[in-house]
Amino acid sequence: MLTSMDAILEKALTLPRQTVAVACAQDAEALKAVAEAHALGLAHFILVGNTEKMKTIADRIELDLSAFELVDARGEAGGAAATVGVVASGRAQILLKGFLDSSVLFKAVLDRNAGLRNGATVSHTVVMDVPGFDKLYLLTDAAMIIRPDLETKRQIVLNAVKVARALGNPDPVVGVLCESEKVNPKMPATVDAAALVEMNRGGELPGCRVGGPYALDNAISEQAARHKGMKDPLAGKADILLAPDLAAGNIFYKSLMYFARARSAGVVVGTKAPVLLNSRADSHETKINAVALGILMAAGGSGQ
């Protein structure tokens, strides 16, 4: 089981090289990531977007783009649609977000006529390598589904389990995050948590073990769980952290990134090919991490 972002990269380098299509690649951090990943032998790249701007940026930061195929597409919507087309056609196996708004990319990816939808619920899982912890945490959903209902939460968990398996964890523990570790009808997230636990016990949520409701401390700290007198054997052992809604997931994700200096890689699951979603403010290192995760997802039989 992989336990660090470095281990993900090392594993990806042992796998067959995939081709990554970069949406709106006219961005310095995106181009730095592409150049470094290519130099490592991690992947091949097709750069989609405003080619004039790509060349101007590459000249400014002294990068050679001659090793890459460039596809000219203007505007965020045009770049997103063209990139989805490249992946849907099979010319690339992975899609990496460059410098464009996530909502624009989602619209192109989720277009049922574009060829990337496979009929499943589409959700986002981010892998977090947090300093001071000797394991990777998976957080979902931090980017896509605003207010998931119970059935959608079940599907989100199943998608996250695919990511866990790609990382070598065949039986991940899911911690359902809530305001409290006690079921309270006035707190709908705690009611959903109890229902997800029952779904898991009844076989409706296979491939993992589900615990909750958990406040964050009870999900990741066995000592905190014992101190509160919790008898749940899964308390404190979570591998996958299920956020109650998008606001909580996104705030938690960015808190770990900026306050804890966590390293991360995010992937959209439920499409025919991995879609790697990063913030436009993310560093080129984060984008390389995402490419490595995408290679594991594409090559690991994760059932995207």
C-alpha positions as a Markdown table, in Angstrom:
| # | Residue | x | y | z |
|---|---|---|---|---|
| 1 | Met | 0.0 | 0.0 | 0.0 |
| 2 | Leu | 1.4 | 3.4 | -1.0 |
| 3 | Thr | 1.9 | 5.7 | 1.9 |
| 4 | Ser | 3.3 | 9.0 | 0.5 |
| 5 | Met | 3.2 | 11.2 | -2.6 |
| 6 | Asp | 6.8 | 10.2 | -3.4 |
| 7 | Ala | 5.7 | 6.5 | -3.4 |
| 8 | Ile | 2.9 | 7.4 | -5.9 |
| 9 | Leu | 5.4 | 9.0 | -8.2 |
| 10 | Glu | 7.9 | 6.1 | -7.9 |
| 11 | Lys | 5.1 | 3.6 | -8.7 |
| 12 | Ala | 3.9 | 5.6 | -11.7 |
| 13 | Leu | 7.4 | 5.7 | -13.1 |
| 14 | Thr | 7.4 | 1.8 | -13.3 |
| 15 | Leu | 4.2 | 1.7 | -15.3 |
| 16 | Pro | 3.7 | 2.1 | -19.1 |
| 17 | Arg | 3.8 | 5.8 | -20.2 |
| 18 | Gln | 0.4 | 7.3 | -20.8 |
| 19 | Thr | -0.5 | 10.3 | -22.8 |
| 20 | Val | -1.9 | 13.3 | -21.0 |
| 21 | Ala | -3.9 | 16.0 | -22.7 |
| 22 | Val | -3.6 | 19.4 | -20.9 |
| 23 | Ala | -6.6 | 21.7 | -21.1 |
| 24 | Cys | -5.7 | 25.4 | -21.6 |
| 25 | Ala | -1.9 | 24.8 | -21.2 |
| 26 | Gln | -1.0 | 28.5 | -21.6 |
| 27 | Asp | 0.2 | 28.7 | -18.0 |
| 28 | Ala | 3.7 | 28.8 | -16.5 |
| 29 | Glu | 3.1 | 26.3 | -13.7 |
| 30 | Ala | 1.3 | 23.9 | -16.1 |
| 31 | Leu | 4.2 | 24.1 | -18.6 |
| 32 | Lys | 6.8 | 23.6 | -15.9 |
| 33 | Ala | 4.9 | 20.5 | -14.7 |
| 34 | Val | 4.7 | 19.1 | -18.2 |
| 35 | Ala | 8.4 | 19.7 | -18.9 |
| 36 | Glu | 9.5 | 18.2 | -15.6 |
| 37 | Ala | 7.1 | 15.2 | -15.9 |
| 38 | His | 8.4 | 14.6 | -19.4 |
| 39 | Ala | 12.0 | 14.8 | -18.3 |
| 40 | Leu | 11.3 | 12.2 | -15.6 |
| 41 | Gly | 9.8 | 9.9 | -18.2 |
| 42 | Leu | 6.5 | 10.0 | -16.5 |
| 43 | Ala | 4.2 | 10.6 | -19.5 |
| 44 | His | 3.7 | 12.0 | -23.0 |
| 45 | Phe | 1.8 | 15.2 | -23.3 |
| 46 | Ile | -0.6 | 16.9 | -25.8 |
| 47 | Leu | -0.9 | 20.6 | -25.0 |
| 48 | Val | -4.3 | 22.2 | -25.9 |
| 49 | Gly | -5.0 | 25.9 | -25.8 |
| 50 | Asn | -3.7 | 29.2 | -27.1 |
| 51 | Thr | -0.5 | 28.0 | -28.8 |
| 52 | Glu | 0.8 | 31.6 | -29.2 |
| 53 | Lys | 0.5 | 32.2 | -25.5 |
| 54 | Met | 2.1 | 28.8 | -24.7 |
| 55 | Lys | 5.2 | 29.7 | -26.9 |
| 56 | Thr | 5.4 | 33.2 | -25.3 |
| 57 | Ile | 5.3 | 31.8 | -21.8 |
| 58 | Ala | 7.8 | 28.9 | -22.7 |
| 59 | Asp | 10.3 | 31.5 | -24.1 |
| 60 | Arg | 10.0 | 33.6 | -20.9 |
| 61 | Ile | 10.7 | 30.7 | -18.6 |
| 62 | Glu | 13.1 | 29.1 | -21.0 |
| 63 | Leu | 11.3 | 25.8 | -21.8 |
| 64 | Asp | 11.6 | 23.9 | -25.0 |
| 65 | Leu | 8.1 | 22.8 | -26.3 |
| 66 | Ser | 9.5 | 20.9 | -29.4 |
| 67 | Ala | 8.9 | 17.5 | -27.7 |
| 68 | Phe | 5.1 | 18.1 | -27.4 |
| 69 | Glu | 2.2 | 18.1 | -29.7 |
| 70 | Leu | 0.4 | 21.5 | -29.6 |
| 71 | Val | -3.3 | 21.8 | -30.4 |
| 72 | Asp | -4.6 | 25.3 | -30.9 |
| 73 | Ala | -7.9 | 26.1 | -29.3 |
| 74 | Arg | -9.1 | 29.6 | -28.2 |
| 75 | Gly | -11.0 | 30.5 | -25.1 |
| 76 | Glu | -11.6 | 28.4 | -22.0 |
| 77 | Ala | -14.7 | 26.7 | -23.4 |
| 78 | Gly | -12.9 | 26.0 | -26.7 |
| 79 | Gly | -9.9 | 24.6 | -24.9 |
| 80 | Ala | -11.9 | 22.4 | -22.6 |
| 81 | Ala | -14.0 | 21.0 | -25.5 |
| 82 | Ala | -11.0 | 20.3 | -27.6 |
| 83 | Thr | -9.2 | 18.6 | -24.8 |
| 84 | Val | -12.1 | 16.4 | -24.0 |
| 85 | Gly | -12.2 | 15.5 | -27.7 |
| 86 | Val | -8.6 | 14.5 | -27.7 |
| 87 | Val | -9.2 | 12.1 | -24.7 |
| 88 | Ala | -12.5 | 10.8 | -26.0 |
| 89 | Ser | -10.8 | 9.9 | -29.3 |
| 90 | Gly | -8.2 | 7.8 | -27.5 |
| 91 | Arg | -5.2 | 10.0 | -28.5 |
| 92 | Ala | -4.7 | 10.6 | -24.8 |
| 93 | Gln | -5.6 | 8.5 | -21.8 |
| 94 | Ile | -5.7 | 11.2 | -19.1 |
| 95 | Leu | -7.0 | 14.8 | -18.9 |
| 96 | Leu | -5.1 | 17.4 | -16.9 |
| 97 | Lys | -6.7 | 20.8 | -16.1 |
| 98 | Gly | -4.5 | 23.7 | -17.0 |
| 99 | Phe | -5.4 | 27.4 | -16.6 |
| 100 | Leu | -9.2 | 27.5 | -16.8 |
| 101 | Asp | -12.2 | 27.7 | -14.5 |
| 102 | Ser | -13.2 | 24.3 | -13.1 |
| 103 | Ser | -16.9 | 24.9 | -14.0 |
| 104 | Val | -16.0 | 25.3 | -17.7 |
| 105 | Leu | -14.0 | 22.1 | -17.7 |
| 106 | Phe | -16.8 | 20.2 | -15.9 |
| 107 | Lys | -19.3 | 21.4 | -18.5 |
| 108 | Ala | -17.2 | 19.9 | -21.3 |
| 109 | Val | -16.3 | 16.7 | -19.3 |
| 110 | Leu | -20.0 | 16.1 | -18.3 |
| 111 | Asp | -21.4 | 16.8 | -21.8 |
| 112 | Arg | -23.2 | 13.5 | -22.6 |
| 113 | Asn | -22.4 | 13.9 | -26.3 |
| 114 | Ala | -18.7 | 14.5 | -25.7 |
| 115 | Gly | -17.8 | 10.8 | -25.0 |
| 116 | Leu | -16.3 | 10.9 | -21.5 |
| 117 | Arg | -19.4 | 10.1 | -19.4 |
| 118 | Asn | -19.9 | 6.4 | -18.6 |
| 119 | Gly | -23.2 | 6.7 | -16.8 |
| 120 | Ala | -21.8 | 6.6 | -13.3 |
| 121 | Thr | -21.9 | 9.3 | -10.7 |
| 122 | Val | -19.0 | 11.6 | -11.3 |
| 123 | Ser | -17.2 | 12.9 | -8.2 |
| 124 | His | -13.8 | 14.2 | -7.0 |
| 125 | Thr | -11.3 | 12.5 | -4.7 |
| 126 | Val | -8.2 | 14.2 | -3.5 |
| 127 | Val | -5.2 | 12.3 | -2.0 |
| 128 | Met | -3.5 | 14.1 | 0.8 |
| 129 | Asp | 0.0 | 13.5 | 2.1 |
| 130 | Val | -0.1 | 15.4 | 5.4 |
| 131 | Pro | 3.2 | 16.1 | 7.2 |
| 132 | Gly | 3.5 | 14.2 | 10.5 |
| 133 | Phe | 1.3 | 11.3 | 9.3 |
| 134 | Asp | 2.6 | 8.0 | 8.0 |
| 135 | Lys | -0.3 | 7.3 | 5.6 |
| 136 | Leu | -2.2 | 8.9 | 2.8 |
| 137 | Tyr | -5.7 | 10.3 | 3.4 |
| 138 | Leu | -8.4 | 10.4 | 0.7 |
| 139 | Leu | -10.9 | 13.3 | 0.9 |
| 140 | Thr | -14.1 | 13.4 | -1.0 |
| 141 | Asp | -15.9 | 15.4 | -2.4 |
| 142 | Ala | -13.9 | 18.6 | -2.3 |
| 143 | Ala | -14.6 | 20.0 | -5.8 |
| 144 | Met | -17.8 | 18.8 | -7.6 |
| 145 | Ile | -21.0 | 17.8 | -5.8 |
| 146 | Ile | -22.4 | 20.6 | -3.8 |
| 147 | Arg | -25.0 | 18.9 | -1.5 |
| 148 | Pro | -25.0 | 15.2 | -2.0 |
| 149 | Asp | -28.0 | 13.2 | -0.9 |
| 150 | Leu | -27.7 | 9.8 | 0.8 |
| 151 | Glu | -27.6 | 7.8 | -2.5 |
| 152 | Thr | -25.0 | 10.2 | -4.0 |
| 153 | Lys | -22.9 | 9.9 | -0.9 |
| 154 | Arg | -22.9 | 6.1 | -1.4 |
| 155 | Gln | -21.7 | 6.6 | -5.0 |
| 156 | Ile | -19.1 | 9.1 | -3.9 |
| 157 | Val | -17.7 | 6.5 | -1.5 |
| 158 | Leu | -17.6 | 3.8 | -4.2 |
| 159 | Asn | -15.7 | 6.2 | -6.4 |
| 160 | Ala | -13.2 | 7.0 | -3.6 |
| 161 | Val | -12.7 | 3.2 | -3.0 |
| 162 | Lys | -11.5 | 2.9 | -6.6 |
| 163 | Val | -8.8 | 5.5 | -5.9 |
| 164 | Ala | -7.8 | 3.7 | -2.7 |
| 165 | Arg | -7.5 | 0.4 | -4.6 |
| 166 | Ala | -5.3 | 2.1 | -7.2 |
| 167 | Leu | -3.0 | 3.1 | -4.3 |
| 168 | Gly | -2.9 | -0.6 | -3.1 |
| 169 | Asn | -5.4 | -0.4 | -0.3 |
| 170 | Pro | -7.9 | -3.3 | -0.9 |
| 171 | Asp | -10.1 | -2.7 | 2.2 |
| 172 | Pro | -10.1 | 1.0 | 3.1 |
| 173 | Val | -11.8 | 2.4 | 6.1 |
| 174 | Val | -14.3 | 5.2 | 5.3 |
| 175 | Gly | -14.8 | 7.8 | 8.0 |
| 176 | Val | -18.1 | 9.8 | 7.5 |
| 177 | Leu | -17.3 | 13.3 | 8.8 |
| 178 | Cys | -20.0 | 15.2 | 10.7 |
| 179 | Glu | -20.4 | 17.9 | 13.3 |
| 180 | Ser | -20.6 | 15.2 | 16.0 |
| 181 | Glu | -20.0 | 11.6 | 16.7 |
| 182 | Lys | -23.6 | 11.1 | 17.8 |
| 183 | Val | -26.6 | 10.7 | 15.6 |
| 184 | Asn | -28.8 | 13.8 | 16.0 |
| 185 | Pro | -32.0 | 14.2 | 13.9 |
| 186 | Lys | -31.2 | 18.0 | 13.8 |
| 187 | Met | -27.9 | 17.2 | 12.1 |
| 188 | Pro | -28.8 | 15.5 | 8.8 |
| 189 | Ala | -25.2 | 14.6 | 8.1 |
| 190 | Thr | -25.1 | 12.4 | 11.2 |
| 191 | Val | -28.3 | 10.6 | 10.1 |
| 192 | Asp | -26.8 | 10.0 | 6.7 |
| 193 | Ala | -23.7 | 8.6 | 8.4 |
| 194 | Ala | -25.6 | 6.1 | 10.3 |
| 195 | Ala | -27.4 | 5.0 | 7.1 |
| 196 | Leu | -24.2 | 4.6 | 5.2 |
| 197 | Val | -22.8 | 2.4 | 8.0 |
| 198 | Glu | -26.0 | 0.2 | 7.7 |
| 199 | Met | -25.6 | 0.1 | 3.9 |
| 200 | Asn | -22.1 | -1.1 | 4.3 |
| 201 | Arg | -23.1 | -3.8 | 6.7 |
| 202 | Gly | -25.9 | -4.9 | 4.4 |
| 203 | Gly | -23.7 | -5.2 | 1.3 |
| 204 | Glu | -25.0 | -2.1 | -0.5 |
| 205 | Leu | -21.6 | -0.4 | 0.0 |
| 206 | Pro | -19.0 | -3.0 | -0.7 |
| 207 | Gly | -15.2 | -2.9 | -0.9 |
| 208 | Cys | -14.6 | -0.9 | 2.3 |
| 209 | Arg | -15.5 | -0.6 | 5.9 |
| 210 | Val | -17.6 | 2.4 | 6.9 |
| 211 | Gly | -17.7 | 4.1 | 10.3 |
| 212 | Gly | -19.5 | 7.1 | 11.6 |
| 213 | Pro | -20.8 | 9.6 | 12.3 |
| 214 | Tyr | -17.3 | 11.0 | 13.2 |
| 215 | Ala | -16.1 | 14.4 | 14.2 |
| 216 | Leu | -12.7 | 14.8 | 12.5 |
| 217 | Asp | -10.7 | 13.9 | 15.6 |
| 218 | Asn | -12.6 | 10.6 | 16.0 |
| 219 | Ala | -12.0 | 9.7 | 12.4 |
| 220 | Ile | -8.2 | 10.1 | 12.4 |
| 221 | Ser | -7.1 | 9.7 | 16.0 |
| 222 | Glu | -7.6 | 6.5 | 17.9 |
| 223 | Gln | -6.4 | 8.3 | 21.1 |
| 224 | Ala | -9.2 | 10.9 | 20.7 |
| 225 | Ala | -11.8 | 8.2 | 20.1 |
| 226 | Arg | -10.7 | 6.3 | 23.3 |
| 227 | His | -10.7 | 9.5 | 25.3 |
| 228 | Lys | -14.3 | 10.0 | 24.3 |
| 229 | Gly | -15.2 | 6.5 | 25.3 |
| 230 | Met | -16.1 | 5.4 | 21.7 |
| 231 | Lys | -16.5 | 1.6 | 21.3 |
| 232 | Asp | -16.5 | 1.7 | 17.4 |
| 233 | Pro | -13.5 | -0.4 | 16.3 |
| 234 | Leu | -13.1 | 1.7 | 13.2 |
| 235 | Ala | -12.8 | 5.0 | 15.0 |
| 236 | Gly | -9.5 | 6.8 | 14.4 |
| 237 | Lys | -8.6 | 4.5 | 11.6 |
| 238 | Ala | -10.1 | 6.3 | 8.5 |
| 239 | Asp | -8.4 | 6.1 | 5.2 |
| 240 | Ile | -11.1 | 7.8 | 3.2 |
| 241 | Leu | -12.8 | 11.0 | 4.7 |
| 242 | Leu | -16.3 | 11.7 | 3.4 |
| 243 | Ala | -17.2 | 15.3 | 3.7 |
| 244 | Pro | -20.9 | 16.2 | 4.4 |
| 245 | Asp | -21.0 | 18.7 | 1.5 |
| 246 | Leu | -18.8 | 20.6 | -0.9 |
| 247 | Ala | -18.2 | 23.6 | 1.4 |
| 248 | Ala | -16.8 | 21.5 | 4.2 |
| 249 | Gly | -14.7 | 19.3 | 1.8 |
| 250 | Asn | -13.2 | 22.3 | 0.0 |
| 251 | Ile | -12.4 | 24.2 | 3.1 |
| 252 | Phe | -10.8 | 21.2 | 4.7 |
| 253 | Tyr | -8.8 | 20.5 | 1.6 |
| 254 | Lys | -7.4 | 24.0 | 1.3 |
| 255 | Ser | -6.8 | 24.2 | 5.0 |
| 256 | Leu | -4.5 | 21.2 | 4.8 |
| 257 | Met | -2.8 | 22.6 | 1.7 |
| 258 | Tyr | -2.1 | 26.1 | 3.2 |
| 259 | Phe | -1.9 | 25.6 | 6.9 |
| 260 | Ala | -0.4 | 22.0 | 7.1 |
| 261 | Arg | 1.6 | 22.3 | 3.9 |
| 262 | Ala | 0.1 | 19.0 | 2.7 |
| 263 | Arg | 1.0 | 17.6 | -0.7 |
| 264 | Ser | -2.0 | 16.6 | -2.8 |
| 265 | Ala | -3.3 | 15.0 | -6.0 |
| 266 | Gly | -6.9 | 15.1 | -7.1 |
| 267 | Val | -8.8 | 13.0 | -9.6 |
| 268 | Val | -12.3 | 13.0 | -11.0 |
| 269 | Val | -13.8 | 9.4 | -10.9 |
| 270 | Gly | -16.8 | 8.2 | -12.9 |
| 271 | Thr | -15.5 | 9.2 | -16.3 |
| 272 | Lys | -14.1 | 6.9 | -19.0 |
| 273 | Ala | -10.6 | 8.4 | -18.4 |
| 274 | Pro | -9.1 | 10.0 | -15.3 |
| 275 | Val | -9.6 | 13.8 | -15.2 |
| 276 | Leu | -7.0 | 15.5 | -13.0 |
| 277 | Leu | -8.4 | 18.6 | -11.3 |
| 278 | Asn | -6.2 | 21.2 | -9.7 |
| 279 | Ser | -6.6 | 24.7 | -8.5 |
| 280 | Arg | -5.2 | 27.3 | -10.9 |
| 281 | Ala | -3.1 | 28.5 | -7.9 |
| 282 | Asp | -1.5 | 25.0 | -7.4 |
| 283 | Ser | 2.2 | 24.6 | -8.0 |
| 284 | His | 3.7 | 22.6 | -10.8 |
| 285 | Glu | 4.7 | 20.0 | -8.2 |
| 286 | Thr | 1.0 | 19.4 | -7.3 |
| 287 | Lys | 0.2 | 19.0 | -11.0 |
| 288 | Ile | 3.0 | 16.4 | -11.3 |
| 289 | Asn | 1.6 | 14.6 | -8.3 |
| 290 | Ala | -1.8 | 14.5 | -10.1 |
| 291 | Val | -0.3 | 13.1 | -13.3 |
| 292 | Ala | 1.3 | 10.3 | -11.3 |
| 293 | Leu | -2.0 | 9.5 | -9.6 |
| 294 | Gly | -3.7 | 9.6 | -13.0 |
| 295 | Ile | -1.3 | 7.1 | -14.4 |
| 296 | Leu | -2.1 | 4.7 | -11.5 |
| 297 | Met | -5.8 | 5.2 | -12.1 |
| 298 | Ala | -5.5 | 4.6 | -15.9 |
| 299 | Ala | -3.2 | 1.6 | -15.6 |
| 300 | Gly | -4.5 | 0.0 | -12.5 |
| 301 | Gly | -7.8 | -1.3 | -13.7 |
| 302 | Ser | -9.6 | 1.0 | -11.3 |
| 303 | Gly | -12.9 | 0.8 | -13.3 |
| 304 | Gln | -13.1 | 4.5 | -14.0 |
